[in-house]
């Protein structure tokens, strides 16, 4: 008998008939002899509707009250799901984040989990009950106030509870079949990845693959908890996210490249004419950090000897742009830079693969593919298992398609590489 | 500085603009130098919408999960109200029933309050904050599960918290100006009652006056807590419910009759041909009690000597009728009664007044007024301060109007009786 943690997102519980279907799936897992803990998000558009109500009464609602408001969404979906399961003849108990023992810090709207004490969940499982837990929410250790975990919160709740309960697997249900080598809407021949490492999945998530949030993968990696990303519309195997994807005892070598990710949500700011003195760059990024802005890529040009000045470009979430520009303008006189350039018509294309560590020439192949597609590269950043480039936003599709093809990720060839044992 | 507890019902917080208006009223009370604790119901039709959702997933949802679902309604309204107050520059904190220390038994859907430990509310007040508390909900002492208090639950929450906090007054806001001598929709000349005793108010509530629930008046009476029923649409004084309405130091005597209440929500069941043996009636009412049915009035005919059989009639909430009829049919053979008659076309008209204790002839005047209106009386029941009769449902308005007039309750005359000192 295994302990299975399942997470269903808002689209999986969008209305009563969806909830009933999810209930059947949960009961089937229980009937197969498993203990089952379910983490559920708010129904469909509930969160947006609640945010709209909040806006109607206050342009800038206090974080504590906004969390109190938003957490009612999961309370509705989890109670309905427990009822639907009861209606199928199985006993289910719903628990708020607080009741489930999800203890967080006090940062309303983006709280971090600092402990999980799932005593009530274990008690319910001990009684043969299915436990339904509200995703996205917890209770602050200091103030005992209700908190929310921010983006990717429900996935993180699922992984955190699974880790605390020492579950055998955390199943993340979504509306696609798993993690693909590229977004199938851009590359129709993209292939489902059967197994992927935590490291690669983290790079994929950080580079714009939206199926799993970076934060939940980090959490799973720390506790070595297997994640199974799969469709709530089929019983097909999805993608397993594990520490060692090649440990299945086969002779296959790891593919060089796992996939191509893209992200259109970033913008680029260039600080023009920064005096080339020690500490100027540090002041700029300290200012941005104080404004709680997450910087992604950074490029500093070689200083022009004639002027003693340099340009510094960086990318950041487009939604943080105005905050960043405001913060930078405040220090313009102190730093003495000349001007700020802003560009939100950019996109990031990333190649991810643990295999590139031991395969020289990956970078060259990637750049050549993009160049052959007629796409200009504006910025470059690399890690051990990733290469990212910034291109024009309307050139993202062409770059993704070219890279996907250059590394033989398209379904026809790739099936042979991975399963056919070509020895690559 | 006083401690004021205010309760706003669902229609007072039906949408964003209503919530903003209520927020202004709360802030005005705070600015006048009071500590303020607010109990709030779910917005408008929220509870009905949630019940509808529950019905869609399960015809008979478990009580625990239904409570979990329904309590999300107050969570939404209280958070929005706290935001609206914050937007007016005052600090407000919302608290769930559990956070406010409303401890109940485990009877989901109709939990009884067994303790109130409002430590967090007192802390908020100590910090100069306005406390917003979810009405209608609590947490069970044994299981730590979320419970709801059933009908009149938000009023009861308000009175219970006011008692625990030793508040100076509990203000119940509603959409009418107070308690009237009769329903103004039936008797346009009905008059607002300025002060009424707990006992009379309890009889009014039990007899169908819908403004205050019996349960909350009982609670206030036990703790001798003044209730002020008033309109959320005006600043006029409403009706004070207190232990001794005549203690204001005036020379006025108490009016004989406080008001006329009516109730169309009951039905009548007659058990025909019950063998006139010891214990048969007891068996019938034991059966109904076991089915958790609240009986109101009971009439047993004098036994017909020829047959040795009698008829027993009783009234009960119409919604309990089918349960009662089913339970009675099960014991028909054992009891040996002949048949069951059912009538849901009845109405109850009640005359309430502490003054009738010391004024003979009230009953005669009441019956004469009803007879003169051409209305037939089907059943009668009395208490020290109340007379109730059952009449045909379509004759309720005529009976109420006749009784109201017979006791000079109509506004023109009554103003003289109460304020003019006629010495009656």
Interface residues (C-beta under 8 A of the other chain):
Chain A: X16 X19 X20 X23 X50 X53 X54 X56 X57 X58 X59 X60 X61 X62 X64 X65 X66 X68 X69 X71 X72 X73 X75 X76 X78 X79 X80 X81 X82 X83 X84 X86 X87 X92 X93 X94 X99 X120 X144
Chain B: X16 X19 X20 X23 X50 X53 X54 X56 X57 X58 X59 X60 X61 X62 X64 X65 X66 X68 X69 X71 X72 X73 X75 X76 X78 X79 X80 X81 X82 X83 X84 X86 X87 X92 X93 X94 X99 X120 X144
